[in-house]
Amino acid sequence: MKLKNTLLGFVALAIIISCATNPFTGKSTLALVPNSQLFPTAFAQYDQFLNENKVIKGTKQSDMISRVGERIKSATERWMNANGQQGYLNDYKWEYNLVEDKTVNAWCMPGGKIVFYTGILPIAENETAIAAIMGHEVAHALANHGQQRMSAGMLQQLGAVAGNVAIKDEQTRNMFNQAYGIGSQVGVMLPFSRSHESEADKIGLYLMAIAGYSPDEAAALWVRMKANSGGQAPPEFLSTHPSNDSRIAELKKLAPLAKEEAKKFGVTTYRPLGKF
């Protein structure tokens, strides 16, 4: 009983003292692993990844990835500074790389380390869609989504440990583990992840618009992403991402808001799509 109370007390204390503030919503978020520890680890993992994969340099497509990245970076700095977040990006070490891989994916690690796989380029079709992807992935890093997911995973594990310590009967403990595993994943972790995706979609639209790329193209991109998937996707409540249809509808709704935000920075016209 004493150990159980100690574990529960630790969990409660961790939640209370290990919080950060989301710069976009102003809300407190989980931060059991501070960025001062997270960033150096992410940078080292990024370097290792690049060493183990084929990085494409000196091509029109790789140059485009870097060009879009710099524009999104500049838009990010302008947006953050205008919204009272001066210095927020001081520890970021931006880097953009195109890697040869058929996987349809792109990602941004905590601290601004970005990779695009060549497999996503045919679906993107144009530079504006690359900006939509770049803005979305950068938004994950800016809002500390990786930090939050890591923290939530740690708490999920602590909850399982506390339950196993508290329950002495083996049959009851086995039932708890099964119910806790499913319940915490479907009821907490997956909705948590979907909320991050939706938040990154919104932030990403704002950033791409401020960078001079039409936010209307984001919904069109996801129409192509849906077609590429062939309709093969789990039900939304069992997925880490919103459904394609939900995402497309929300992006269409948010595009006018992104344009209004861009006007605050003097952006009223947008670059051509930039087919490649």
N, C-alpha and C positions, 0 to 999 in steps of 0.2 A: 504493500500500500504506500509505503514511504517513497519507494522508487517511482511508482506511478505518479504520485503527486509531484515529485521532483521533475519528471519528464514533462508533465503538463505545465508546470511552472516555467520550465525552460522554454517551451513553445510559446507561451504567453509573453514572456519577457523578450524573446527574439522578435516577435511581431511588433511589440511596442517600441523597441529601441532601434530596429533595423528597417527604417523606412526612408524613402527618398520622395521627391516631389516630381510628378510628371509635369514638364514645362509647358505642355499644351493644354492640360486640363486643370492644373493646379492641385490635383488630388494626390494624397499620399499613396505610395506604391511600395511593395515589398522589395527590400534590398539587403538580403542576408549576406550577399557577397558584394562588397563595395567596388565601385569602378576602379579604385586604385589598385585592386587585386585583379579585377576582371580584365581590364584593358591589356596589361602586359601578357597575361595568359593568352588572350585572343590574338595579339600580335604575333606571339611565338607560334601558335597553331596555324595562323595564316601563312607565315613564312615556310613552315613545314609543308603545308598543302601545296604551295607554289613549287617547292623543290621536288615534290612527288608527282606533279602533273605538268602537262605541256602548256606553257603559257605562250600565247600568240602575241607577237610584237611587230610593229612596223607595217601593219596592213590598214586598209581603209576602215575595216570594221573595228579593229582594236583602237585605232585613233579616235573613232566615233565614240566608243565606250568612255575613253578618257575625256573627250570634249564634253559629252553629256554629264559625266561625273563632276567636272569642274563647274559647269553651269548650275547643277543641283546644289553643289557645295556653296557656291556664291549666293544662291537663293536662300539656302538654309541660314547662312550667316546674316543676311539682310533681315530675314524673318525673325530670327532669335534676338538680334540687337534691337529691332523695332518693338519687340514685346518684352523688354526688360530682362533679357537673358544674356547680357553681355558676359563674356568669359565662359559660357557654358561649353564651348567647343575647344577650349584651350588644350585639352589633353587628347583631342582627336588627331589621328595621323592618317589622313585620307590617302587611299590608294585604290586604283581601279585596274582590274586585269580581266582579259578575255582568255578563257581556258578551253582547250579542245575537248569536248565531251558532248555526246549525243543527248544527255539529259536535258529536259526542258526546265531550266531552273536558273536562278540568280540569287545571290544573298549578300548581306552586309553584316559583318561581325561587329560586336561592340567596339566603338572607337573609330569606325569609318573605313574598315578594310572590306573592299567590295570585289566580288567575282561574278562574271557573267559566263555561262556555258554557251558554246556555239550552238547547241541544240535549241536554244530559245530564239535565235535570230530569225529563222524562217517564219516563225509565228508572229514575231514582232513586226516584221515587214518594213518598218520605217523608224527613223530616228525619234520621232515623237513618242512612239510606243516604248522605245528604249528608255525615254525620259520618264514615262509612266511607271515602268518597272523599277528604274533607278530610284525614283521618288519614294515608291512604296517600300523598297528594301532599306533605304536610308532612314525612313520614318521609324522602322522597327528599332534601329539603333538609337535614334534620337530620343525615343520614348522609353528606352531601357527595357524593351520587351524581353530580351534575352536574360537580363538580370532578374526580371520578375518571374519568368518561367523557371529559371534555376532555383529561385527562392521558394516558389510554390512547390516544386518537386521535392525540395528538402523538407518542407513542412508536411507534405504528403507522406514521406517516409517516416518522419517523426511520429505522425499520427498512427501509422501502422505499428510502430514499435511500442507506443504507449498502449494500444489496444492489446497487443500480444502479451505485454507485461501484466496488464490488469486482469486478463481472462485466464483463469487457471485450468478450466476444463478444456481438454483437447478438442472435443467435438464442437463445442461452442466457439473455440478459438478458430477452428477451421472454417466454420460458417461465417464468423466475423471477417476473416481474411478475404473470403470470396466476395462477400457483400461490400466490404470496404473497397476492395480493388475496383469492382465495377462501378460502385456508387461514386467514389472520388474521381474516377476517370470521366464517366459520362456526365455526372452532375456538377463537377467543379473544373477539372483540368481542361476538358474539351471546350466548354463554354468560355473559359478563360482565354484559351488560344484563339477562338473565333472572335472574341472581342478585340484582341490585339490586331487581327487581320483587318477588321473593320476600321479600327482607329488608324492603322497604317495606310489604308486606302484613302481616308480623308486627308490626312497630313500630306501624303504623297501627291494628291491632286493639287493641293495648295502650293507645294514646292515646285511642281512642274510648271504650273501656271505662272508663278513668280519668275521662273527661269525662262519664260517666253515660249512654252510649249502648250498647245491647246489641250485642256483637260478633257475635251470631248472624245479624244482618241482612246482614253482609258477604257471606256465601256466597249468600244469597238475591238480593242485588244482582247478583252475577255470573251467577246463573242467568238473570236478566233481560237482562244484557249479552250473554250467549251467544245468547239467543233473538233479540235485536235484530240480531246479526251475521248471522243466517241460516245459521250454520255455515260462513261464508266466512272461513277463516283458513288461513295457511300451516302446514306441519308445524312442530311446536314447535322442532326443531333449526334451522329457518330463520327463526325469529321472535325479535323483541326481548323478547317476553313469554312466560311459561309458557302452555300451552294452557288454554282455559277450564275443561276438566274437571279438569286438574291443580290449577288455582287453586282451584276450588270445593272439591275434596277437602281441600286443605291448609288452607283457611280454616275448614272445619268442624273439622278436627283442632286448630287453634290457638285456636279460640274459648274452650274451657274454660280454657286457660292464661291468656288475656287476662282472664278473669273472676277467676282466682286473683290475678293481678297487681293488678287493681282493688281487691280486698279489702284489700290492704296500705294503700290510701289511703282506706279506710272506705266504699268503694262496693260495695253489695251488691244494690241494686235499680236498675232502669234506667228512663229516660224512656219514655213511650209513643212509638210509631213516628213520630207527627207527620205524618200524611198531608196532602198538599197538592194 
